[in-house]
Amino acid sequence: MLLVMFLEVGEDKEFKFYLPKNSESGSGTVNVSPLADPFEALAVDKDDSELCGVSVYGGYMCNDEITFREERKPILSTNAFQQTLIYSGKSGEVIQLGYREFSNNIARPAFNNDVSYDLSESRVVGYKGVRLEIINATNEYIEYKVISNFNRESLY
């Protein structure tokens, strides 16, 4: 079995769309006849899981006999959109976290925020979908358990 990967780039009511190739190792490519319409993307029909090739002119060629599976994987690129929480320390029972967003490896100044959490109220803190259970915190380090990440996926 040949394993190739394609990056999901969008969806509409009927289809999920994938890039035909990318620069990541193990990524897929699609070869077409020189006389065919230029290839644009792959599409997966949401209703019957048919795999379709889409041309730049909007034409579709579908096949329901191709075996494939969809799998979520993190994007491992420094240029990808990134969200971070930065631990800044503790004063009494209050911990300080900084939130930062990066796009193309550049901080987005309008998307920076510093937040404080009083651990005497709750050992679970949350920000933008992230939920952390704080196990131990000092002014120099923090020990925590991730309950959910920025994508709001529960990790239990």
N, C-alpha and C positions, 0 to 999 in steps of 0.2 A: 504494500500500500504506500502510495506517494503522499507525503504530507506537505502542503504548502499553505501559506497564510495570506489573507487579504485584510486590509484595514477598512472597517465600517466607516462610511463617510456621511450617511444620512438615511432617511426613510420617509415614505409617504404612507397613505392609507393602505396601499397594496403591497409595496416592496420595501426591503432593506437594500441599500446600495453599498457596494464595496469597491475600493480602488483596485484596478487590475494588477498593479505592482507597486512596490515601494522600495526604499533603500535598505530596509532591514534584512538581515540574514534570514534565509529560509522563506522569503516572500515569494508569492506566486507571480507568474506571468501568463499572458494569454497570447497565443499566436493565431493570426487570421490570414485568410487568403489575400493576396495583393489586390484582388479584384473586389473584395468585400468593402462595405462601408467602414470607415475608420472606427476602431473599437474605443468605447468610452469607459464602461464600468461593468461590473457583475451585479446582478440583482437576484434576490431570493424572494419568491412569491410567499407572502405571509400565510395565505390560506392553504396551499397545497405543497409547499416546500419545493417548488420547481426552481431550478437554477437557470438563469437567463443571462445572455450576453446582451449588452445595450450599446448601440452605435451612437456616434455623435449626432446623428440625425433623429434619434429617438426610436429607432427600430429595435425590436426585441427578437431574439432567437432563444427559445427555451427548450430544456430537456429535463424530463422527470426521471430519467434513469441514471443520473449522475449521483453518486453517493458523496455526501458532505456532512459536516457538522459545524455548528456555530459554537465558539468557545470564547469567553472573555479572558483577555490577558492585558496586563498593564503595558503601557507604551514606555519603552525604555529609551527615551531620547531626551537630550538636554534641551532641545528646542520645543518640546511638548509643553502644554499648559500644566503648570504645577501649583499646588496649594500646600502651604506648610504652616505648622504650628511650631513656634519657637518658645522654649521654656526660658523664662527670665529670672526665676528665683522665687523665694518665699519670704514673707514677712509675717510673723505670727502664724495664723492659720490661713492666710491669704496667699494664693499662688498667682503668678503673673504669666500670661501667655501672649505671644505676639502672633498675629495672623498675617501672612504675606502671600500674594499671588505673583507668579512669574509667567511670562509668555515670551517665547523665543529667548529664554535665558536672561530676560531683563525684568527687574521688579516693576510691578504696576503700582505706582505711587497712590493712586486713588483707591487701591484695594489693599491697603495696609491698615491694621487695627490692633490695638493693645487691649487685652481684657483681663479682669481679675476675678478670681473665684474664691469664695470663703469655704474652706474644707470643713468647717464646723457645721455648715448647713447641709452639705452633701459631699460624698466622696466621688460622685459621678459628675463630670463637667461636660459641656457640649458647646460646639460652635460650628455653624455651617454644615451640619450633618454629622460631624465627628462627635462621638461620645467616648469618653475615656473614664475608666475607673482608676482613681489615684490610689495606689497602694501605699506609697511612701514618698515623701518629698522633703528635701532640705533646701538650703539656699544654693547648693552646688549641683544637685542632681534630682531627677524625678524617676520614680518607678511606677509604671502604669500598665493597664490592660486595655487594649483597643476593643470597644464594644461595636462601634461602626465607624466606617471611614467617610471621606468626603463624598463618595458615591452613594452613601447611605446603605451600604451593604452590611447587614449584620454579620459579625464574625463568630457568633456563638454556634 
